[in-house]
């Protein structure tokens, strides 16, 4: 593992305004985004896909940039700087070095992609400047600076965290060269300690199995994680023996004979197929025990590596608090394992841990480099505002939309609204819940959510197959009142961003199993695993969101009303979209999703809509056929 301060501070140009706001941008790979930071605090952030409706949109985030500036009431020339999330020139050198090192295997890919790298990709900052000029013609541009990819991840993990100091671990596929980095955050300083370099990448290992199991790389990894509890890790010894050599400190090397990702258009080739009992599963093909066991095996190995890396960075820094970012930090099962094993006392994960969060990290890194303080740590809260940093749509805008469309709705006071919705949820209704500002990151956290009763054993299949139009094995997450979380889950700390997995509390499991067995006479394997079966995975775990009134008052009020009615402070919370679509951003998208699916009720701000009252919905074309499956 390389050590030292290599790449700690990229080159700068232009004076800027030292005390001014900073715009961060990530683009040109996947999940492009923009974020605006002022005084060291995130003010606005959004992924471009939410505006263009193109899933994982990699293009320049023009709509997200315009939103951030509009939200802050700023012009582009009023910014101190624009910070890009990686160094394109350094990334080009890695790509070129990889082509040369793997020749002649990579010649087809080289011929296809080199023209882009030889022209605009290695000078991506020039393209950023050109795109910004198009957004603000005739006005001077602020300086555009580059931060290295993992420096942006580390900044997104540490600077908004609630900790005055912490160890920081970033793990992903690859940035420029780095795939894994260790850092120490103290005050407003973030010091690099060590790194692992491409092609030795834990993210690429996980993505190789994602690809081999028939899912799409860079978006299907969460499916592999959800598949893992259905299998047994019988391939884990083979992975350790043949694919990855892991040292006690968590550093590792891949045996590249089994992988094609360094030079090819696929992740693995024939050697991988021979090792794991045959060819790759075809996308949308049937899932077999092999896929279940492969998922369980690579998940187990990933957790082991993450645990070792976490121990190492904590030992090197002397810290007991850990911050995570990078795409692998979205593996909530591994995160939960780190916490459950007592590796650290406290864990904080950036809610937009993938490349979208790089925009925020770059903006934060530049803001603190220019002297911004971290004032939020004195309040022992994070700076993410519940990740509710996207666009919002006030009731007056919602009312105008409903009037234009002629869509029947009733407007209710907040108390009446939450009590009515809680009653409908308790009666088995599925509710589309559209409130306030949109979430930043891949998770719906109570503002762009589909909600249902977790106590109903049929909820999971109904939502998967008839509402979300996705695979039946996919688990759903519970949102729970933070004050009640420890009574329902074995969770040692809050989990506001749905990035920790923990077991459903034993008392809830025993209570349900005993009651179900007595009522049905069935073997315990055939009854619900808990009193909240819709959010309990096959291994008794759940991916938990804890909800506080501070971060989301209306969602907290709804959970409270549901608890008062049912005794259960938990709701199913899944993102307000269908498979292959981005999460809805505005009222029009929410209404279309409501009418296309088995959602019974739609709440838009203070307005309640019942599907039975709506005019007949007509599609101009087959909307599902146009959605790419991911």
KENUFI-12938 format. One line per 5 residues: for each residue z, y, x of C-alpha. Coordinates in pm, 1 decimal. Each point is the difference from the previous one (the first is absolute). Layout:
BEGIN
Z Y X  ...
//
This chain:
BEGIN
0.0 0.0 0.0  -108.6 331.9 152.6  274.1 257.3 43.1  26.6 374.3 59.2  -118.8 323.0 -157.6
-372.4 -63.5 13.9  -173.3 205.1 -267.9  315.2 173.6 -121.1  -167.0 341.2 -36.8  -373.2 29.7 -65.5
-191.9 304.7 120.2  21.4 315.8 -212.1  -228.2 296.6 -48.8  21.7 323.3 -192.0  304.0 223.9 -57.2
65.4 -62.7 -369.0  306.9 146.6 -169.8  305.7 -173.8 143.8  204.5 29.7 -316.5  -282.2 -71.6 -244.1
-77.1 -306.3 -213.5  -196.0 -293.3 142.8  -263.9 -209.5 -174.7  -31.3 -365.5 102.2  -314.4 -208.3 -47.9
-77.2 -370.8 31.7  -359.3 -113.1 -49.0  -300.1 -211.0 101.9  155.7 -347.1 -7.2  173.9 -72.5 -331.6
249.8 167.5 -232.9  -84.7 354.2 102.7  255.4 260.7 -104.3  126.5 353.2 48.8  354.9 132.2 22.7
148.4 347.1 32.0  327.0 68.5 181.0  186.7 328.3 6.6  313.0 62.2 203.7  4.6 -367.7 95.8
13.7 -114.2 -364.7  -276.6 -180.0 -193.8  -125.0 219.4 -283.3  -308.5 -187.1 -121.8  -184.0 -322.0 84.5
-263.6 -216.7 -165.3  -257.1 -269.0 72.8  -363.8 89.2 -50.9  -60.5 -314.8 -208.6  202.4 146.2 -285.8
-256.5 278.6 -43.3  -327.0 -180.5 77.6  107.2 -325.0 -175.4  -136.8 -194.5 299.1  263.3 -252.0 106.2
119.9 56.3 359.9  -249.0 287.2 38.5  -57.3 55.1 375.5  -189.3 327.9 -23.0  113.8 349.6 86.6
279.9 79.2 -252.7  -151.0 319.7 -138.7  163.6 -35.3 -342.7  339.2 -83.1 149.5  -22.5 297.5 237.3
-89.4 231.9 -287.6  294.1 -134.3 -202.2  246.9 51.7 285.6  -110.7 359.9 53.6  6.7 68.7 -374.2
346.7 -151.9 -35.7  131.2 220.7 280.4  -187.6 310.3 -117.0  -160.6 35.7 342.0  -340.9 68.5 148.4
-124.3 -202.8 291.6  21.0 295.5 238.2  370.7 39.2 -78.6  84.6 -330.6 166.6  153.3 -31.6 344.2
-215.8 -302.3 77.4  -185.8 -299.3 -135.3  120.1 -326.1 153.8  -221.6 -310.3 11.7  175.6 -335.7 -1.3
-164.2 -156.8 305.8  -195.5 77.7 316.8  -368.6 -79.9 -68.3  -109.0 26.2 364.4  267.2 -246.4 114.9
-85.8 -233.5 -287.1  -366.0 8.2 105.2  97.0 -103.3 352.2  189.4 -298.9 -140.6  -293.2 -101.3 -219.1
-240.1 29.2 294.1  231.9 -192.5 232.6  33.8 -276.6 -259.5  -376.7 -28.9 -38.7  -44.5 -29.5 376.2
283.9 -251.0 37.2  -135.9 -229.9 -271.1  -371.5 21.4 81.2  -229.8 -157.5 -100.6  191.4 -123.4 -308.4
32.7 346.8 -147.0  -362.9 105.3 36.9  -88.1 -10.8 -373.6  300.5 215.6 -90.2  -69.5 225.2 298.6
-356.6 63.1 -118.2  116.5 72.4 -353.9  291.8 231.1 74.4  -67.1 159.7 337.3  -231.0 272.3 -137.4
290.5 131.5 -210.1  243.5 -11.5 293.1  -252.8 157.5 236.3  -40.8 296.1 -234.3  256.1 123.0 -251.8
281.9 -258.5 11.1  114.3 74.2 354.4  -14.3 370.2 -88.2  169.0 -37.8 -337.5  198.0 320.4 54.0
-328.8 192.1 -5.5  -80.2 -161.3 -334.0  346.8 96.5 -127.8  -66.5 361.1 101.7  -340.7 -4.5 -171.3
149.2 -143.6 -319.8  275.1 262.9 1.7  -257.1 278.9 43.3  -176.6 -129.9 -310.8  328.7 27.3 -190.3
61.5 358.6 117.7  -333.3 157.0 96.8  21.4 327.1 186.0  369.5 -31.4 84.6  144.4 -72.4 343.6
124.3 -352.8 58.1  345.7 -83.5 131.8  5.9 -213.0 316.8  -80.5 -367.2 -59.8  203.8 -229.8 223.4
24.2 -376.8 44.0  313.4 -212.3 10.3  -22.3 -361.0 104.7  -3.7 -257.4 -277.1  337.5 -159.8 73.0
157.9 338.2 71.9  -101.0 96.1 -354.7  149.7 -321.9 -137.4  322.0 54.6 194.7  27.0 360.1 -117.7
-49.4 -107.8 -363.2  277.2 -257.5 42.6  262.3 205.6 180.1  -34.6 368.7 -85.2  39.5 -32.6 -382.6
272.2 -266.4 33.5  360.7 92.3 -85.2  120.4 -82.2 352.2  86.9 253.2 274.4  -104.5 -267.9 251.2
-153.0 -344.3 -32.7  -202.5 -275.0 160.1  -362.6 -1.8 -115.4  -237.0 -297.9 -18.5  -368.6 30.2 -89.4
-215.9 -309.3 -52.0  -356.4 -8.6 -134.2  -350.1 -130.6 72.6  -104.4 250.2 264.6  -17.5 373.5 55.7
-179.3 113.7 313.4  142.1 -272.0 227.9  355.7 -51.1 -126.8  80.0 -268.2 -255.8  381.0 2.7 32.3
216.7 286.7 124.8  372.5 60.9 53.8  149.5 349.4 -19.1  330.9 184.5 5.5  47.3 288.8 -239.5
270.6 257.4 74.4  17.3 331.4 -181.3  -355.1 134.9 4.4  -106.1 -212.6 297.3  -187.7 -328.8 -20.9
-18.8 -182.6 332.3  -238.7 -296.0 54.6  161.2 -299.5 170.4  -254.6 -285.2 8.4  -322.1 -124.4 -153.8
-220.5 -305.7 -46.3  -376.1 46.0 12.5  -308.6 -130.7 -174.0  -115.6 -273.1 -47.9  355.7 -138.1 -11.0
99.6 108.8 -349.4  241.9 -135.7 -259.0  -190.3 187.0 -269.3  -325.5 -165.3 105.4  168.2 -342.4 -0.6
117.2 53.9 -357.7  -341.1 134.7 -101.4  -169.0 -304.1 153.5  193.7 -222.6 -239.5  -69.2 244.3 -283.6
-371.9 -40.3 70.4  21.8 -377.9 45.1  178.6 -36.6 -334.8  -286.6 183.6 -172.1  149.9 346.6 -43.9
-136.8 333.0 118.4  127.4 134.2 331.9  184.5 335.9 -14.6  80.9 -41.9 -368.3  74.6 -366.2 -71.3
292.7 -43.8 238.2  248.9 63.3 -279.8  -158.7 -287.5 -193.3  64.7 -231.1 294.2  362.1 116.5 5.8
31.9 -72.5 -373.0  -156.6 -343.2 48.4  240.4 -104.3 277.9  298.4 -110.1 -216.8  -219.0 -255.6 -174.8
-54.2 -192.1 324.6  188.1 -166.1 283.4  -41.9 127.0 358.9  -142.1 -326.6 133.6  -255.1 184.7 217.3
258.7 229.0 163.5  54.9 -228.4 304.9  -377.1 -13.7 52.0  -25.6 380.1 -18.6  273.4 35.7 260.8
-151.1 -266.9 221.6  -368.2 97.6 -15.0  -46.0 353.4 -130.7  284.4 223.7 115.7  232.2 -13.7 301.0
314.1 195.1 -94.9  256.9 104.5 262.3  373.3 48.0 -72.3  -44.6 379.0 -12.8  -268.9 -31.6 -269.7
-293.7 74.7 227.2  -285.9 -242.6 -50.3  -354.4 -100.1 89.6  -263.8 -154.8 -224.1  -221.9 -284.7 116.1
-331.1 174.1 -55.0  -200.7 -322.2 -0.5  89.5 -37.4 -366.6  -93.6 352.9 -114.4  -326.9 188.0 -39.1
132.8 341.2 -106.9  -30.4 158.7 348.0  -378.7 -32.0 -8.2  -119.5 -137.1 -335.1  -38.5 93.6 -363.2
253.2 -265.8 -103.8  361.3 -64.1 97.7  -19.7 -365.5 105.9  -258.2 -262.1 84.0  -52.9 -373.8 34.1
294.3 -61.9 235.2  236.3 145.9 -260.2  -155.5 -215.1 -271.6  43.4 -314.0 209.5  363.3 87.5 61.1
81.8 56.3 -367.9  -170.7 -283.8 -184.1  -340.4 133.5 -90.8  -198.0 309.8 -92.4  125.2 323.7 -141.6
76.3 14.3 -372.0  -278.3 184.3 -179.9  111.3 323.3 -170.9  91.8 -62.7 -363.8  -2.9 -375.5 68.0
287.7 -224.7 -110.0  325.0 23.8 194.4  126.2 -327.8 144.6  315.4 -119.9 172.4  -164.4 86.3 331.6
-17.3 370.7 -85.1  358.8 -2.9 -127.8  118.9 -163.5 322.1  -209.5 222.2 227.1  147.6 307.8 -169.3
355.0 -134.2 33.5  -60.4 -85.3 365.8  -141.3 330.9 120.3  262.1 184.8 -203.6  276.4 -191.8 177.4
-146.9 71.4 343.7  -48.7 368.4 -86.5  363.4 30.0 -102.6  112.9 -162.0 324.7  -202.8 242.5 211.5
118.8 301.3 -198.7  362.2 -109.6 37.7  -34.7 -30.3 377.7  -175.3 336.0 29.3  266.8 163.8 -215.3
280.3 -142.3 215.2  -174.0 119.5 315.9  -53.1 359.4 -109.2  356.2 22.0 -133.8  140.7 -136.6 326.7
-211.9 234.5 212.2  102.1 307.2 -198.7  361.4 -91.7 -74.1  -63.4 88.5 -364.4  107.9 -187.0 -313.7
-250.3 172.9 -229.8  -364.5 -101.3 -6.8  -314.4 170.9 -132.3  -328.0 -184.6 -63.9  -364.7 96.6 -50.4
-346.0 -145.7 54.0  -180.1 -236.4 -234.8  227.4 -295.1 81.2  297.0 209.1 -119.8  -140.6 -42.8 -352.4
103.2 -365.8 26.6  313.5 42.5 -209.4  102.7 -362.9 51.4  20.2 50.8 377.3  185.2 328.4 -57.5
250.8 -174.4 -224.0  46.7 -271.3 262.3  81.3 261.1 267.4  265.3 151.4 -224.4  141.2 -330.6 -125.3
33.3 -137.5 354.8  220.5 294.4 99.3  -232.5 112.0 277.4  78.3 362.0 -93.9  253.6 179.4 -216.9
-257.5 213.3 -183.1  -376.7 -24.0 -44.1  -244.4 267.6 -114.3  -369.4 -70.9 -53.5  -263.6 269.4 -48.7
-129.9 -52.0 -358.5  -358.0 70.8 116.2  38.3 -222.3 305.7  -372.1 -72.3 42.1  -280.9 226.3 117.5
40.5 243.2 -290.5  346.4 80.2 133.0  -157.4 87.2 334.1  -109.6 329.4 -154.8  360.2 84.7 -78.0
119.0 -121.4 340.2  -253.2 212.8 186.9  101.9 307.9 -200.3  370.8 -67.2 62.0  -54.1 -62.7 371.7
-186.8 329.1 36.9  250.4 190.8 -212.4  297.3 -119.4 206.7  -191.1 53.6 323.4  -24.9 363.6 -108.7
375.1 25.1 -49.5  64.4 -96.6 -362.7  354.7 -133.7 -61.6  107.7 -314.6 -187.1  231.8 171.0 -249.2
2.7 -284.5 -252.7  208.4 -230.1 223.3  308.8 213.5 -60.6  -19.2 -108.5 -364.7  -34.8 -370.7 95.7
-317.2 -27.8 -206.5  -358.3 -58.3 101.1  -263.9 271.8 -19.1  -252.2 -193.2 -210.4  109.8 131.9 -342.7
-19.6 -352.0 -137.7  -361.2 -15.5 131.6  -96.5 207.8 -305.3  -228.9 227.6 202.6  -330.2 -28.2 -187.2
-156.6 197.7 -286.1  192.9 60.1 -320.3  -125.7 79.5 -349.6  230.0 212.0 -220.0  35.1 -57.1 -373.6
-224.8 296.6 -83.0  -284.1 -165.0 193.8  72.2 -336.6 -165.2  2.4 161.2 -344.5  -336.7 165.6 66.3
-144.9 -337.5 106.5  131.3 -172.6 -313.5  -133.2 276.6 -224.2  -346.4 -10.6 160.4  -22.1 -375.7 -42.9
149.5 -10.3 -347.3  259.4 -253.5 114.2  299.9 -30.3 -236.5  336.8 47.8 171.7  352.6 114.3 -78.2
196.0 236.2 221.2  366.2 -92.8 43.3  305.2 144.5 167.0  98.4 -184.3 317.2  298.2 -172.1 -159.3
-201.5 -115.0 -301.3  -287.3 -104.6 224.0  202.6 -224.6 232.2  193.7 -155.5 -289.3  -321.4 -72.6 -193.8
-174.9 -147.2 305.3  306.4 -208.0 92.9  2.0 -146.0 -352.0  -370.5 -83.1 16.8  40.4 -163.3 342.7
291.0 -207.6 -130.3  -225.2 -111.0 -286.6  -255.5 -137.0 248.9  -244.4 290.1 18.0  -188.3 88.0 321.1
13.8 371.5 82.7  -220.3 219.1 215.9  231.7 261.2 153.3  -165.3 316.5 136.5  238.4 270.8 119.6
25.3 291.0 244.3  -151.0 -14.0 347.4  -191.7 -303.6 120.8  149.1 -228.2 264.3  -121.4 9.8 362.2
-54.8 -347.3 139.2  -104.2 -332.9 -152.9  295.9 -44.6 -238.0  50.5 139.2 -348.5  358.9 121.5 -11.5
43.5 108.9 -359.5  -254.8 279.0 -46.4  -324.5 -202.1 -18.5  142.3 -330.5 -121.5  -49.7 -277.6 -252.8
339.1 -110.6 -133.1  121.4 -310.0 -183.7  311.6 -202.5 -81.9  97.4 -221.4 298.5  201.6 -239.7 -219.9
-307.9 -146.9 -169.0  -136.5 -304.3 185.7  -353.6 68.2 -133.6  -16.4 353.0 138.8  -133.4 -99.0 342.8
-298.0 -197.5 -128.0  -77.0 257.0 -270.7  -5.1 289.0 244.4  -193.1 -187.0 268.6  -271.3 -151.5 -214.7
-36.5 238.1 -294.7  110.2 337.9 131.5  -58.8 7.9 376.8  -285.5 -258.3 -2.4  123.6 -158.3 322.1
115.1 -333.4 142.5  273.0 -175.5 -195.8  215.2 -70.9 308.3  59.0 368.5 73.7  367.1 100.9 -39.7
125.3 319.6 -163.1  264.6 233.6 132.1  319.2 111.6 -172.4  110.7 360.1 -28.7  378.9 9.9 -30.3
259.5 272.5 -36.6  132.1 60.9 350.8  359.1 -4.8 -123.7  -48.7 -350.5 -146.6  -220.9 -153.1 268.3
271.0 -198.0 180.5  101.8 -171.0 -324.2  -352.6 -136.2 -40.6  -134.5 -47.9 354.2  138.2 -97.2 340.5
-104.1 335.5 141.2  222.3 165.3 264.8  -156.3 346.9 -30.9  -219.9 205.4 -230.2  -373.1 -74.1 -11.9
-160.3 309.3 -154.9  -355.6 -79.2 107.6  -34.9 -366.8 -102.5  -22.4 -112.4 363.1  289.1 -245.2 17.7
19.0 -352.0 -140.6  332.7 -160.4 -85.8  129.2 -290.6 -204.3  93.9 37.7 -364.0  380.7 -13.2 -16.9
135.0 -353.9 -27.2  200.5 82.0 -313.0  -319.9 98.7 -182.5  -175.5 -321.2 104.6  286.2 -233.6 -96.2
53.1 173.6 -330.5  -361.0 -44.2 -101.9  -46.3 -352.6 134.4  306.3 -132.1 -180.8  -96.8 164.8 -326.2
-360.5 -117.2 21.5  92.8 -357.5 83.7  246.0 -18.2 -287.8  -250.8 146.5 -242.5  -304.3 -204.1 103.4
126.6 -308.6 180.4  -267.1 63.0 267.3  41.4 -58.3 370.9  97.5 323.4 177.4  -333.3 8.0 183.3
-171.6 67.4 -330.3  211.9 286.3 -127.6  4.8 368.2 94.3  159.1 65.1 335.4  219.5 285.2 -119.3
83.5 218.9 -294.9  -291.6 219.5 113.2  -273.3 -262.8 53.3  -289.9 247.0 -13.7  111.7 157.8 330.4
143.8 -309.2 170.3  -240.4 -168.4 238.7  -9.7 -378.5 41.2  242.2 17.4 294.6  253.5 204.7 -199.4
-94.6 326.6 169.3  -109.4 337.7 -132.3  -167.6 307.7 152.2  247.0 263.9 -113.6  -18.8 368.9 -82.8
333.4 173.8 -44.1  -20.9 310.7 -219.3  224.9 306.0 19.0  18.1 303.0 -226.4  -42.4 220.0 308.8
-348.9 -130.7 80.1  -130.4 -82.0 -349.2  215.2 129.4 -283.6  -218.9 -109.6 -293.3  -59.0 -351.8 130.6
373.5 -29.8 66.4  67.2 113.8 -357.2  -238.6 -265.5 -135.6  168.1 -276.3 200.3  337.2 123.8 -121.8
-117.5 -7.8 -362.5  -136.2 -353.3 48.7  333.0 -109.6 149.9  193.4 148.6 -291.2  -220.4 -185.0 -245.1
-27.5 -337.2 177.4  271.8 -15.7 266.1  -277.1 -30.9 261.9  -59.2 295.9 239.0  -330.8 -146.4 122.3
-364.6 47.4 -100.5  -322.9 -152.4 124.8  -176.8 276.1 193.2  -360.2 -53.1 105.5  -264.1 253.2 93.5
-198.3 171.0 -275.8  -341.8 -148.6 75.2  -197.2 -319.5 -29.5  -113.0 -225.0 280.6  -254.0 170.3 226.5
75.7 353.5 -120.5  217.6 266.5 161.6  314.3 103.9 -185.7  -77.3 252.2 -274.8  27.0 362.6 101.8
-52.0 212.5 -313.4  50.7 -32.7 -378.7  -363.4 -94.7 -63.2  19.9 -296.2 240.2  333.5 -105.3 -147.2
-142.2 5.6 -352.2  -306.8 -203.2 101.4  217.3 -264.7 167.2  224.5 -6.1 -308.5  -293.1 -64.9 -231.7
-168.0 -259.1 222.9  305.7 -222.5 37.6  281.7 -164.6 -194.4  228.7 300.9 44.0  159.6 69.5 -339.4
137.7 350.8 47.7  -87.8 289.1 229.5  242.9 271.7 102.0  -167.4 309.7 143.7  273.6 241.7 99.7
185.5 73.6 -322.9  -270.0 -153.4 -224.4  7.6 -353.1 -143.3  -320.7 -175.4 -104.3  -19.0 -326.5 -196.9
-318.7 -198.6 51.5  -13.3 -89.1 -369.3  -45.7 368.8 -82.0  -283.1 66.8 245.5  -368.0 33.4 -88.5
-224.5 -293.1 87.5  -66.1 -13.1 374.0  -361.0 -34.2 111.9  -123.1 -60.4 352.3  -332.6 131.8 123.7
-34.8 -300.1 231.6  189.6 -305.1 124.1  279.3 174.5 189.5  148.5 -324.6 134.7  -332.9 -111.7 149.9
-14.0 324.1 199.8  341.0 -52.5 160.3  -7.3 -162.3 345.8  239.9 -294.8 24.4  235.9 36.0 296.3
//
